[in-house]
Amino acid sequence: MRKLKNIEIFFILIAIAVIAVLIWWALQKDDDDDFWVVVGNSTSSNYKSIQYSKKGKSDYINSSGASFNTKGTGVAYGGKLWVAVGDDSGSSLRNVLWSSDGIKWNESTGSSFLGIGHTVAYGMSSDNKPLWVAGGQGDSGTSHGNIMTSRDGKDWVLSSADGPSLDPNVYSIAYGHSSASDPLWVALGDSTDSKSLMWSDNGHDWNYSGGIQVALTNLGGAVAYGTSNGTDPL
């Protein structure tokens, strides 16, 4: 058997070292990328209404920066950003917060719900650009104020004042696609006339859904998007 030369041994050791570094980096990357954020009720100064974990099963830690002084009710991730909604009763109505890392949170700017923020979702608008849509409590007896949109998750505007609305709360919003593979948003909430479902192709202008929405009577609780054939949605 031929004896390996020193230069060959050197390159073999370099190759082994490179492989070891790549494996270590991959393991570190997976560990760093896995991230969970939870929101909920905060009744103690020891526990914030937003917490995070890199394991998901344990080791949840209080977030830093802005927080809801009453409770967080919804959180979503998209476009390298976290957005949370909740209740900040008695203060400056900070019912939408955002974070670039899920750890330190910031107050949003622009419009705000008149009451609690219930739900938030990330998707695309009809112009194929990223969009955030949030639902919450508006001014009871008026037409709007319970759906807001944002291009960047940080600065928010109220949805269009034209068309129907849910009164006064929007509890759940989901993003998916219509049968024509076009972007579609669906929202559920309160209704005084058995119309508790709405849809929008741009997240800003809304329409009442057809069909037997009367079956939900006056309250839509939650909505989700998927498929009926066991495949992943596009």
N, C-alpha and C positions, 0 to 999 in steps of 0.2 A: 504494500500500500504506500502510495506517495505521501511523503510528509508535507504538511501544509507549510507554506512560506509565512514568514512574519507578516508580510503585507496582506496576505489572504486572511490570516487570523484577525488582523486589525479591522478589515472591512466586515468580516463576519460579526465581530463584537459591536461595530458601529450599527450594523443592521439590527442586531438583537436589541441594542439600546433604543433605536428609533421605534421599533415595534412596541417595546415596553412603555415608552413615552406616549405613543398614540393610544395604547390601551388605557393608560392612566388618565389621559386627557378625555377620552370618551366616557369613562366612568365618572369623572368630575363633572363633565358637561351634562350628563344625564341627571346627576344629583342637583346641579345648580338650576337646571331648567324646570324640574318638577316643582310646582308651587301651588299652594292652596290658599284661598282667602275666604273667610267666613264673616258674616255679619249677623248681628242679633241684638237682643235686649241687654242693656247695661244698667244694672242697679247698684253697682259698687264702683268706687273710685279705683279699685284694684284691677278691674277688667274693662277694657275698652269695647266699644260696639263693633270694632273691626279688628280682626286678628288674622294671623297668617301662619303657615306651616310649610316646611319643605318636605315633610313626610306624608302629610294628609291623615295619617292614623293617630299621630300624637304630636307632642311638642309644639302646641300653638302658642304664639307670642303676641302680645299687644302691639298694635301698629303705632306709628308715631305721626306727628303733625295733626291735621284736622281730624275730627271725629264727630259722630252724632251723639248729642248729649242725652238722647232718649233711647233710640234703637235704630239699627240698620235693618232694612227689609229686603234689599235686592242687590246683587252684584254680578258683573259680567266682565269678560275679558275679550279683547279684540284689538287688532292693529297695534300690538305692543303697548296697550294701555289697559288699566283697570278702571272701571267706573262703578260707584256704589250709590245707592239711593236709600233714604231713610227719613227719620223724624228728628228734627232739631227744635222742638217746640220751646218757645220762650226766648229764643235767641234771634239770630239774624237769618233764619230760615235757610240754613245750610243743608238742604235736603238732597243735593247732588255733590259728590266728591269724586276726585280722580287721583290716580297714582300711576307713575311710570314703572314702579317696581313692586307694587303691592304692599310695600312696607311703610313708606312715608306718603301721607295723603294731603291733598290740597283742596281748597274750596273752589267750586266752579264759578264762572262769571256769566253775566247775561240774565236770562229769565230764570225764574224759580217757581216751584209749585206753591200754591197758596196754603197748602197743608202738607201732609206726609207724601214722600215719594215711595211708590210701591214696587216698581219693576223697571228693569233696564235691559236692553238687548243691542247687539252689534250686528250689522249686516251691510248691505249695499243699497244705494238708491237707484232710481231708474236711469240715471246717467252713469251707472257703473262706478260710482265713487263711494268710499267708505262712509257709513252713516251710523250714528248712535240714536236710538229712540228710547225715551223714558216715559213712564206713565205714573200718575199720582193723583192727588186730590186737588180738584179745582174749586171754583167758587160755586157752591150749590145754587141752582136756579139760573145760572148763566150757561151759555153754550160751550164755552171752551176754558182752557187753562189747565187741563189734566193730561195733555200730551206735549212733550217737548222734543226737539231734535237738535243734534249737534254734529258738525263735520269732524271735529277733533276730540270730542268727549270732554272738552274743557269749557267751551263757551256755548251757551244754549239759547234757543229761541222757541217761542210757543208755536204749535202747529197752526195751520191755516185757520182763519176765522170763518171761512166759508165751508159749508157742508155740515154733516151731522157730528154729534159728539156723544160721549157717555157722561152721565150726570149722577154724582159729581166725581166718582172715582174710576180710574183705570187700574186694574189689579194685575194684569198679565199681558205681556207683549212678546211675540215670537217672530223671527225672520226665517223665510224660506223661499220657495219658488212656486209660481202658479203652474198650471198644466201646460202652459206655453214656455216654461222655463224662464219666465221673467221674474224679477225680484218681487217679493210679496211680503207685506207685513200684516199681521192679524193681532187685534187688540180685544180684550174682554174687560168688562167692568159693570158698573151700576147702570140700571135703566129703569125708567118709569113707564115705558110703553112696550115692554117685551122686546126691545132691540138692544141686546147686550153684547153684540159682536160687531166689529168694524174691520175693514181692510183698507190697505193703501199700497200703491205701487212705488211711492217715493218717500213714505214715512211722514210726509208733511200734510198732504190732502187726503181726507178719509171719507169712506163710504160705508153705509150700513150693509151688512152681509145678508144675502138672500137665504131661502130655505126655512128650516124649522127652528130658527133661533128662539121662537116663542117657548120651546121646550126648556130653556134656561130661565124662563119667567123674567125675573128682574135682576139677576146677578150672574155674571160670568166670572169663574174663579181662576182658571189657568188654561194656557194653550201651549202646545209644542208642535214642532215640525219634524217629519220623518218620512218613511215610506211604508207601504203595505206589503211589499214583497221580500223583505228581509235584506235588501241592499242598502248601502249607505247613500244618503242624498247627495246630489251633485253640488 
